[in-house]
Amino acid sequence: MTGLPPEELWRDRPVPPPDAWPAARVFDRSPLCRQADFETPWFAWWTAGLGERLRYHRKLWEFVFVAQALHERGLLRMGARGLGFGVGHEPLPAYFAARGCRVVATDLDPDEAARIGWTDTAQHAADLAPLQRPDLCPPDVLIDRVAFRAADMNAVPSDLTGFDFCWSACALEHLGSIAAGLDFIEASLNALRPGGVAVHTTEFNLTSDEDTVDHQGTVLFRARDLRALADRLTAAGHRVAPLDLTPGDAPLDRFLDLPPYRAEPHLKLALEGYETTSVGIIVTRAS
């Protein structure tokens, strides 16, 4: 990994093109966060639609990845039912509601969130209030189309069923272990109708396919973990978008952000002695 690239490569960049639009098909695979995505018209289109500022940050990539993957599959439409896990203060529930979706947004029970410190980080939702985004969705529309409930991702409630899609954005690495995170992805499929789509992002270990962080507050998934999950889900009849774990070779792909992390650029980072980034996973439930 290299040092911070010259400011002219990232300060006030990327520049939104004048003719941005959503792409028809870019996420036919389950990819890593890479600089090249940020510099496309479709990425700029989604960033503006989500009320975000275009910048090189992996959290923005996660939101755009989820929205673009669902859009490609025709799921951001009037009447579609979506289920969000660990939604925190994300813009996605409001945006999906504005597109006509009926959404159940879930997060950890407030008492448990307080116990582990999530309520102190502005990353937890206890009701609909943190999900209000009047710039994306009129408040009355959000109240009509979005319902909030507490849910433990380690024990997905069995009455959450029949959804057209579900998603989570960097939440499943906080479930206590690698096994728990992988089990959650599989369990999330039970909430979908046959043919429904799950889109999840999480932490990926770029350093090693052997050593990693497990059984801690944040775990790091290795390529071997994701390949084993893909094999497991495929054997059960589900369709997993093939893994594309190429890290990219642009200047910001080669920059490793160190604690305390920068506001930008922030695509690759050092965490517990490992180089990490975000990975997206797309699974279609067996028909």
ZAKOL-738274 format. One record per residue (C-alpha): chain; x, y, z; residue in three letters. Coordinates in steps of 0.5 Angstrom, whole numbers, plus 2048, in hexadecimal, padded with zeros to 3 digits. Layout:
<lumza cadena="A" x="X" y="Y" z="Z" residuo="ala"/>
...
# end
This chain:
<lumza cadena="A" x="800" y="800" z="800" residuo="met"/>
<lumza cadena="A" x="802" y="807" z="7FE" residuo="thr"/>
<lumza cadena="A" x="802" y="80E" z="802" residuo="gly"/>
<lumza cadena="A" x="7FD" y="813" z="801" residuo="leu"/>
<lumza cadena="A" x="7FC" y="814" z="7FA" residuo="pro"/>
<lumza cadena="A" x="7FD" y="81C" z="7F7" residuo="pro"/>
<lumza cadena="A" x="7F7" y="820" z="7F9" residuo="glu"/>
<lumza cadena="A" x="7F5" y="821" z="7F2" residuo="glu"/>
<lumza cadena="A" x="7F3" y="81A" z="7F1" residuo="leu"/>
<lumza cadena="A" x="7EE" y="81A" z="7F7" residuo="trp"/>
<lumza cadena="A" x="7EC" y="821" z="7FA" residuo="arg"/>
<lumza cadena="A" x="7E6" y="824" z="7F7" residuo="asp"/>
<lumza cadena="A" x="7E5" y="81D" z="7F3" residuo="arg"/>
<lumza cadena="A" x="7E3" y="81A" z="7EF" residuo="pro"/>
<lumza cadena="A" x="7DF" y="81F" z="7EB" residuo="val"/>
<lumza cadena="A" x="7D8" y="81D" z="7EA" residuo="pro"/>
<lumza cadena="A" x="7D7" y="81D" z="7E2" residuo="pro"/>
<lumza cadena="A" x="7D1" y="821" z="7DF" residuo="pro"/>
<lumza cadena="A" x="7CD" y="81B" z="7DC" residuo="asp"/>
<lumza cadena="A" x="7CD" y="816" z="7E2" residuo="ala"/>
<lumza cadena="A" x="7C8" y="810" z="7E2" residuo="trp"/>
<lumza cadena="A" x="7C7" y="809" z="7E5" residuo="pro"/>
<lumza cadena="A" x="7CB" y="803" z="7E2" residuo="ala"/>
<lumza cadena="A" x="7C7" y="7FD" z="7DF" residuo="ala"/>
<lumza cadena="A" x="7CC" y="7F8" z="7E1" residuo="arg"/>
<lumza cadena="A" x="7D2" y="7F9" z="7E5" residuo="val"/>
<lumza cadena="A" x="7D1" y="7F5" z="7EB" residuo="phe"/>
<lumza cadena="A" x="7D1" y="7EE" z="7E8" residuo="asp"/>
<lumza cadena="A" x="7D6" y="7EC" z="7ED" residuo="arg"/>
<lumza cadena="A" x="7D7" y="7EC" z="7F4" residuo="ser"/>
<lumza cadena="A" x="7DD" y="7F1" z="7F5" residuo="pro"/>
<lumza cadena="A" x="7E2" y="7F5" z="7F9" residuo="leu"/>
<lumza cadena="A" x="7E2" y="7FD" z="7FA" residuo="cys"/>
<lumza cadena="A" x="7E6" y="800" z="7F4" residuo="arg"/>
<lumza cadena="A" x="7E8" y="807" z="7F2" residuo="gln"/>
<lumza cadena="A" x="7E6" y="806" z="7EB" residuo="ala"/>
<lumza cadena="A" x="7DE" y="805" z="7ED" residuo="asp"/>
<lumza cadena="A" x="7DE" y="80C" z="7F0" residuo="phe"/>
<lumza cadena="A" x="7E0" y="80F" z="7E9" residuo="glu"/>
<lumza cadena="A" x="7DA" y="80D" z="7E5" residuo="thr"/>
<lumza cadena="A" x="7D4" y="810" z="7E3" residuo="pro"/>
<lumza cadena="A" x="7D0" y="80B" z="7E7" residuo="trp"/>
<lumza cadena="A" x="7D3" y="80C" z="7EE" residuo="phe"/>
<lumza cadena="A" x="7D2" y="814" z="7ED" residuo="ala"/>
<lumza cadena="A" x="7CB" y="813" z="7EC" residuo="trp"/>
<lumza cadena="A" x="7CA" y="80F" z="7F2" residuo="trp"/>
<lumza cadena="A" x="7CE" y="813" z="7F6" residuo="thr"/>
<lumza cadena="A" x="7CA" y="819" z="7F5" residuo="ala"/>
<lumza cadena="A" x="7C3" y="815" z="7F5" residuo="gly"/>
<lumza cadena="A" x="7C5" y="813" z="7FC" residuo="leu"/>
<lumza cadena="A" x="7C6" y="81A" z="7FE" residuo="gly"/>
<lumza cadena="A" x="7CE" y="819" z="7FF" residuo="glu"/>
<lumza cadena="A" x="7D4" y="81C" z="7FD" residuo="arg"/>
<lumza cadena="A" x="7D8" y="819" z="7F8" residuo="leu"/>
<lumza cadena="A" x="7DF" y="817" z="7FB" residuo="arg"/>
<lumza cadena="A" x="7E4" y="811" z="7FC" residuo="tyr"/>
<lumza cadena="A" x="7E1" y="80E" z="802" residuo="his"/>
<lumza cadena="A" x="7DF" y="806" z="802" residuo="arg"/>
<lumza cadena="A" x="7D9" y="807" z="806" residuo="lys"/>
<lumza cadena="A" x="7D6" y="80B" z="801" residuo="leu"/>
<lumza cadena="A" x="7D8" y="806" z="7FC" residuo="trp"/>
<lumza cadena="A" x="7D4" y="801" z="800" residuo="glu"/>
<lumza cadena="A" x="7CE" y="805" z="800" residuo="phe"/>
<lumza cadena="A" x="7CF" y="806" z="7F8" residuo="val"/>
<lumza cadena="A" x="7D0" y="7FE" z="7F7" residuo="phe"/>
<lumza cadena="A" x="7CA" y="7FC" z="7FB" residuo="val"/>
<lumza cadena="A" x="7C5" y="801" z="7F7" residuo="ala"/>
<lumza cadena="A" x="7C8" y="800" z="7F0" residuo="gln"/>
<lumza cadena="A" x="7C8" y="7F8" z="7F1" residuo="ala"/>
<lumza cadena="A" x="7C1" y="7F8" z="7F3" residuo="leu"/>
<lumza cadena="A" x="7BF" y="7FD" z="7EE" residuo="his"/>
<lumza cadena="A" x="7C2" y="7F9" z="7E8" residuo="glu"/>
<lumza cadena="A" x="7BE" y="7F3" z="7EB" residuo="arg"/>
<lumza cadena="A" x="7B8" y="7F7" z="7EA" residuo="gly"/>
<lumza cadena="A" x="7B6" y="7F7" z="7F2" residuo="leu"/>
<lumza cadena="A" x="7B6" y="7FF" z="7F3" residuo="leu"/>
<lumza cadena="A" x="7AF" y="800" z="7F0" residuo="arg"/>
<lumza cadena="A" x="7A8" y="801" z="7F3" residuo="met"/>
<lumza cadena="A" x="7A5" y="7FC" z="7F8" residuo="gly"/>
<lumza cadena="A" x="7AC" y="7F8" z="7F9" residuo="ala"/>
<lumza cadena="A" x="7AD" y="7F6" z="800" residuo="arg"/>
<lumza cadena="A" x="7B4" y="7F7" z="803" residuo="gly"/>
<lumza cadena="A" x="7B7" y="7F5" z="809" residuo="leu"/>
<lumza cadena="A" x="7BD" y="7F9" z="80C" residuo="gly"/>
<lumza cadena="A" x="7C1" y="7F6" z="812" residuo="phe"/>
<lumza cadena="A" x="7C5" y="7FA" z="816" residuo="gly"/>
<lumza cadena="A" x="7C3" y="801" z="813" residuo="val"/>
<lumza cadena="A" x="7C6" y="806" z="818" residuo="gly"/>
<lumza cadena="A" x="7C5" y="80D" z="814" residuo="his"/>
<lumza cadena="A" x="7C6" y="80A" z="80D" residuo="glu"/>
<lumza cadena="A" x="7C3" y="80E" z="807" residuo="pro"/>
<lumza cadena="A" x="7C0" y="808" z="804" residuo="leu"/>
<lumza cadena="A" x="7BA" y="807" z="808" residuo="pro"/>
<lumza cadena="A" x="7B7" y="80E" z="806" residuo="ala"/>
<lumza cadena="A" x="7BA" y="80D" z="7FF" residuo="tyr"/>
<lumza cadena="A" x="7B7" y="806" z="7FE" residuo="phe"/>
<lumza cadena="A" x="7B0" y="809" z="800" residuo="ala"/>
<lumza cadena="A" x="7B0" y="80F" z="7FC" residuo="ala"/>
<lumza cadena="A" x="7B1" y="80A" z="7F6" residuo="arg"/>
<lumza cadena="A" x="7AA" y="807" z="7F8" residuo="gly"/>
<lumza cadena="A" x="7AD" y="801" z="7FC" residuo="cys"/>
<lumza cadena="A" x="7AA" y="7FE" z="803" residuo="arg"/>
<lumza cadena="A" x="7B0" y="7FE" z="808" residuo="val"/>
<lumza cadena="A" x="7B1" y="7FA" z="80F" residuo="val"/>
<lumza cadena="A" x="7B7" y="7FE" z="812" residuo="ala"/>
<lumza cadena="A" x="7BA" y="7FA" z="817" residuo="thr"/>
<lumza cadena="A" x="7BF" y="7FB" z="81C" residuo="asp"/>
<lumza cadena="A" x="7C2" y="7F8" z="823" residuo="leu"/>
<lumza cadena="A" x="7BE" y="7F9" z="829" residuo="asp"/>
<lumza cadena="A" x="7BF" y="800" z="82C" residuo="pro"/>
<lumza cadena="A" x="7C1" y="7FC" z="833" residuo="asp"/>
<lumza cadena="A" x="7C6" y="7F8" z="830" residuo="glu"/>
<lumza cadena="A" x="7C9" y="7FD" z="82B" residuo="ala"/>
<lumza cadena="A" x="7CA" y="802" z="831" residuo="ala"/>
<lumza cadena="A" x="7CE" y="7FC" z="835" residuo="arg"/>
<lumza cadena="A" x="7D3" y="7FB" z="82F" residuo="ile"/>
<lumza cadena="A" x="7D3" y="802" z="82E" residuo="gly"/>
<lumza cadena="A" x="7D0" y="803" z="827" residuo="trp"/>
<lumza cadena="A" x="7CB" y="809" z="82A" residuo="thr"/>
<lumza cadena="A" x="7D1" y="80D" z="82B" residuo="asp"/>
<lumza cadena="A" x="7D4" y="80D" z="824" residuo="thr"/>
<lumza cadena="A" x="7CE" y="810" z="820" residuo="ala"/>
<lumza cadena="A" x="7CD" y="809" z="81D" residuo="gln"/>
<lumza cadena="A" x="7C7" y="806" z="820" residuo="his"/>
<lumza cadena="A" x="7C0" y="807" z="81E" residuo="ala"/>
<lumza cadena="A" x="7BA" y="806" z="824" residuo="ala"/>
<lumza cadena="A" x="7B4" y="808" z="820" residuo="asp"/>
<lumza cadena="A" x="7B3" y="80C" z="819" residuo="leu"/>
<lumza cadena="A" x="7B6" y="813" z="81B" residuo="ala"/>
<lumza cadena="A" x="7BD" y="811" z="819" residuo="pro"/>
<lumza cadena="A" x="7BA" y="80F" z="812" residuo="leu"/>
<lumza cadena="A" x="7B7" y="815" z="811" residuo="gln"/>
<lumza cadena="A" x="7BA" y="819" z="80B" residuo="arg"/>
<lumza cadena="A" x="7B5" y="81E" z="808" residuo="pro"/>
<lumza cadena="A" x="7BA" y="820" z="802" residuo="asp"/>
<lumza cadena="A" x="7B9" y="818" z="800" residuo="leu"/>
<lumza cadena="A" x="7B2" y="817" z="802" residuo="cys"/>
<lumza cadena="A" x="7AC" y="81B" z="805" residuo="pro"/>
<lumza cadena="A" x="7AB" y="819" z="80C" residuo="pro"/>
<lumza cadena="A" x="7A4" y="817" z="80B" residuo="asp"/>
<lumza cadena="A" x="7A6" y="812" z="806" residuo="val"/>
<lumza cadena="A" x="7AC" y="80F" z="80A" residuo="leu"/>
<lumza cadena="A" x="7A7" y="80E" z="810" residuo="ile"/>
<lumza cadena="A" x="7A2" y="80B" z="80B" residuo="asp"/>
<lumza cadena="A" x="7A7" y="806" z="807" residuo="arg"/>
<lumza cadena="A" x="7AC" y="805" z="80D" residuo="val"/>
<lumza cadena="A" x="7AB" y="801" z="813" residuo="ala"/>
<lumza cadena="A" x="7B1" y="800" z="818" residuo="phe"/>
<lumza cadena="A" x="7B2" y="7FA" z="81D" residuo="arg"/>
<lumza cadena="A" x="7B7" y="7F8" z="822" residuo="ala"/>
<lumza cadena="A" x="7BA" y="7F1" z="81F" residuo="ala"/>
<lumza cadena="A" x="7C1" y="7ED" z="821" residuo="asp"/>
<lumza cadena="A" x="7C4" y="7EB" z="81B" residuo="met"/>
<lumza cadena="A" x="7C7" y="7E5" z="81E" residuo="asn"/>
<lumza cadena="A" x="7C0" y="7E3" z="81F" residuo="ala"/>
<lumza cadena="A" x="7BC" y="7E6" z="819" residuo="val"/>
<lumza cadena="A" x="7B4" y="7E6" z="81B" residuo="pro"/>
<lumza cadena="A" x="7B1" y="7E0" z="818" residuo="ser"/>
<lumza cadena="A" x="7AB" y="7E4" z="816" residuo="asp"/>
<lumza cadena="A" x="7AF" y="7E9" z="811" residuo="leu"/>
<lumza cadena="A" x="7AD" y="7E5" z="80B" residuo="thr"/>
<lumza cadena="A" x="7AB" y="7E6" z="804" residuo="gly"/>
<lumza cadena="A" x="7B0" y="7EC" z="802" residuo="phe"/>
<lumza cadena="A" x="7B2" y="7EE" z="7FB" residuo="asp"/>
<lumza cadena="A" x="7B9" y="7F0" z="7FE" residuo="phe"/>
<lumza cadena="A" x="7BD" y="7F1" z="804" residuo="cys"/>
<lumza cadena="A" x="7C3" y="7F5" z="805" residuo="trp"/>
<lumza cadena="A" x="7C9" y="7F7" z="80B" residuo="ser"/>
<lumza cadena="A" x="7CE" y="7FB" z="80A" residuo="ala"/>
<lumza cadena="A" x="7D4" y="7F9" z="80E" residuo="cys"/>
<lumza cadena="A" x="7D0" y="7F7" z="814" residuo="ala"/>
<lumza cadena="A" x="7D2" y="7EF" z="814" residuo="leu"/>
<lumza cadena="A" x="7D9" y="7F0" z="816" residuo="glu"/>
<lumza cadena="A" x="7D6" y="7F2" z="81D" residuo="his"/>
<lumza cadena="A" x="7D3" y="7EB" z="81E" residuo="leu"/>
<lumza cadena="A" x="7D8" y="7E8" z="823" residuo="gly"/>
<lumza cadena="A" x="7DC" y="7E4" z="81E" residuo="ser"/>
<lumza cadena="A" x="7DD" y="7E2" z="817" residuo="ile"/>
<lumza cadena="A" x="7D8" y="7DC" z="817" residuo="ala"/>
<lumza cadena="A" x="7D3" y="7E0" z="81A" residuo="ala"/>
<lumza cadena="A" x="7D3" y="7E5" z="814" residuo="gly"/>
<lumza cadena="A" x="7D3" y="7E0" z="80F" residuo="leu"/>
<lumza cadena="A" x="7CD" y="7DC" z="813" residuo="asp"/>
<lumza cadena="A" x="7CA" y="7E3" z="812" residuo="phe"/>
<lumza cadena="A" x="7CA" y="7E4" z="80B" residuo="ile"/>
<lumza cadena="A" x="7C7" y="7DD" z="80A" residuo="glu"/>
<lumza cadena="A" x="7C2" y="7DE" z="80F" residuo="ala"/>
<lumza cadena="A" x="7C0" y="7E5" z="80C" residuo="ser"/>
<lumza cadena="A" x="7BE" y="7E1" z="805" residuo="leu"/>
<lumza cadena="A" x="7B8" y="7DE" z="80A" residuo="asn"/>
<lumza cadena="A" x="7B5" y="7E5" z="80A" residuo="ala"/>
<lumza cadena="A" x="7B5" y="7E5" z="802" residuo="leu"/>
<lumza cadena="A" x="7B0" y="7E2" z="7FD" residuo="arg"/>
<lumza cadena="A" x="7B2" y="7DD" z="7F8" residuo="pro"/>
<lumza cadena="A" x="7B6" y="7E1" z="7F3" residuo="gly"/>
<lumza cadena="A" x="7B7" y="7E7" z="7F8" residuo="gly"/>
<lumza cadena="A" x="7BE" y="7EA" z="7F9" residuo="val"/>
<lumza cadena="A" x="7C3" y="7EB" z="7FF" residuo="ala"/>
<lumza cadena="A" x="7C8" y="7F1" z="7FE" residuo="val"/>
<lumza cadena="A" x="7CD" y="7F1" z="804" residuo="his"/>
<lumza cadena="A" x="7D4" y="7F5" z="805" residuo="thr"/>
<lumza cadena="A" x="7D9" y="7F3" z="80A" residuo="thr"/>
<lumza cadena="A" x="7E1" y="7F4" z="80C" residuo="glu"/>
<lumza cadena="A" x="7E6" y="7F0" z="808" residuo="phe"/>
<lumza cadena="A" x="7ED" y="7EE" z="80A" residuo="asn"/>
<lumza cadena="A" x="7F1" y="7F0" z="804" residuo="leu"/>
<lumza cadena="A" x="7F8" y="7ED" z="808" residuo="thr"/>
<lumza cadena="A" x="7F7" y="7E6" z="809" residuo="ser"/>
<lumza cadena="A" x="7F2" y="7E0" z="807" residuo="asp"/>
<lumza cadena="A" x="7F5" y="7DD" z="80E" residuo="glu"/>
<lumza cadena="A" x="7F6" y="7E1" z="814" residuo="asp"/>
<lumza cadena="A" x="7F0" y="7E6" z="815" residuo="thr"/>
<lumza cadena="A" x="7EC" y="7EA" z="81B" residuo="val"/>
<lumza cadena="A" x="7E6" y="7E5" z="81E" residuo="asp"/>
<lumza cadena="A" x="7E2" y="7E5" z="824" residuo="his"/>
<lumza cadena="A" x="7E3" y="7EC" z="825" residuo="gln"/>
<lumza cadena="A" x="7DE" y="7F2" z="824" residuo="gly"/>
<lumza cadena="A" x="7E0" y="7F3" z="81D" residuo="thr"/>
<lumza cadena="A" x="7E2" y="7ED" z="819" residuo="val"/>
<lumza cadena="A" x="7E6" y="7ED" z="812" residuo="leu"/>
<lumza cadena="A" x="7E3" y="7E8" z="80D" residuo="phe"/>
<lumza cadena="A" x="7E9" y="7E4" z="809" residuo="arg"/>
<lumza cadena="A" x="7E8" y="7E2" z="802" residuo="ala"/>
<lumza cadena="A" x="7E7" y="7DB" z="804" residuo="arg"/>
<lumza cadena="A" x="7E1" y="7DD" z="809" residuo="asp"/>
<lumza cadena="A" x="7DE" y="7E0" z="803" residuo="leu"/>
<lumza cadena="A" x="7DF" y="7DA" z="7FE" residuo="arg"/>
<lumza cadena="A" x="7DD" y="7D5" z="803" residuo="ala"/>
<lumza cadena="A" x="7D6" y="7D9" z="804" residuo="leu"/>
<lumza cadena="A" x="7D5" y="7D9" z="7FD" residuo="ala"/>
<lumza cadena="A" x="7D6" y="7D2" z="7FC" residuo="asp"/>
<lumza cadena="A" x="7D1" y="7D1" z="802" residuo="arg"/>
<lumza cadena="A" x="7CC" y="7D5" z="7FF" residuo="leu"/>
<lumza cadena="A" x="7CD" y="7D2" z="7F8" residuo="thr"/>
<lumza cadena="A" x="7CC" y="7CB" z="7FA" residuo="ala"/>
<lumza cadena="A" x="7C6" y="7CD" z="7FE" residuo="ala"/>
<lumza cadena="A" x="7C3" y="7D0" z="7F7" residuo="gly"/>
<lumza cadena="A" x="7C4" y="7D7" z="7F8" residuo="his"/>
<lumza cadena="A" x="7C8" y="7DC" z="7F2" residuo="arg"/>
<lumza cadena="A" x="7CE" y="7DF" z="7F5" residuo="val"/>
<lumza cadena="A" x="7D1" y="7E5" z="7F0" residuo="ala"/>
<lumza cadena="A" x="7D8" y="7E2" z="7EF" residuo="pro"/>
<lumza cadena="A" x="7DD" y="7E5" z="7F4" residuo="leu"/>
<lumza cadena="A" x="7E2" y="7EA" z="7F1" residuo="asp"/>
<lumza cadena="A" x="7E7" y="7EC" z="7F6" residuo="leu"/>
<lumza cadena="A" x="7EC" y="7F0" z="7F2" residuo="thr"/>
<lumza cadena="A" x="7EE" y="7F6" z="7F6" residuo="pro"/>
<lumza cadena="A" x="7EF" y="7FB" z="7F0" residuo="gly"/>
<lumza cadena="A" x="7F6" y="7FE" z="7EF" residuo="asp"/>
<lumza cadena="A" x="7F4" y="806" z="7EE" residuo="ala"/>
<lumza cadena="A" x="7F8" y="80B" z="7F3" residuo="pro"/>
<lumza cadena="A" x="7F2" y="80B" z="7F8" residuo="leu"/>
<lumza cadena="A" x="7F2" y="803" z="7F8" residuo="asp"/>
<lumza cadena="A" x="7F9" y="803" z="7FA" residuo="arg"/>
<lumza cadena="A" x="7F8" y="808" z="800" residuo="phe"/>
<lumza cadena="A" x="7F7" y="805" z="806" residuo="leu"/>
<lumza cadena="A" x="7F4" y="809" z="80B" residuo="asp"/>
<lumza cadena="A" x="7F6" y="809" z="813" residuo="leu"/>
<lumza cadena="A" x="7F3" y="80B" z="819" residuo="pro"/>
<lumza cadena="A" x="7F0" y="810" z="81A" residuo="pro"/>
<lumza cadena="A" x="7ED" y="80F" z="814" residuo="tyr"/>
<lumza cadena="A" x="7EC" y="815" z="80F" residuo="arg"/>
<lumza cadena="A" x="7E6" y="817" z="80C" residuo="ala"/>
<lumza cadena="A" x="7E8" y="816" z="805" residuo="glu"/>
<lumza cadena="A" x="7EB" y="812" z="802" residuo="pro"/>
<lumza cadena="A" x="7E9" y="80C" z="805" residuo="his"/>
<lumza cadena="A" x="7E9" y="806" z="801" residuo="leu"/>
<lumza cadena="A" x="7EE" y="801" z="804" residuo="lys"/>
<lumza cadena="A" x="7F0" y="802" z="80C" residuo="leu"/>
<lumza cadena="A" x="7F4" y="7FF" z="811" residuo="ala"/>
<lumza cadena="A" x="7F0" y="7FB" z="816" residuo="leu"/>
<lumza cadena="A" x="7F3" y="7F6" z="81C" residuo="glu"/>
<lumza cadena="A" x="7F9" y="7F6" z="818" residuo="gly"/>
<lumza cadena="A" x="7F6" y="7F4" z="811" residuo="tyr"/>
<lumza cadena="A" x="7F4" y="7F7" z="80B" residuo="glu"/>
<lumza cadena="A" x="7ED" y="7F7" z="80A" residuo="thr"/>
<lumza cadena="A" x="7E7" y="7FA" z="805" residuo="thr"/>
<lumza cadena="A" x="7E0" y="7F9" z="804" residuo="ser"/>
<lumza cadena="A" x="7DD" y="7F3" z="800" residuo="val"/>
<lumza cadena="A" x="7D6" y="7F3" z="7FD" residuo="gly"/>
<lumza cadena="A" x="7D3" y="7EC" z="7FD" residuo="ile"/>
<lumza cadena="A" x="7CC" y="7EB" z="7F8" residuo="ile"/>
<lumza cadena="A" x="7C8" y="7E4" z="7F9" residuo="val"/>
<lumza cadena="A" x="7C2" y="7E3" z="7F6" residuo="thr"/>
<lumza cadena="A" x="7BD" y="7DE" z="7FA" residuo="arg"/>
<lumza cadena="A" x="7BC" y="7D7" z="7F7" residuo="ala"/>
<lumza cadena="A" x="7B5" y="7D7" z="7F3" residuo="ser"/>
# end
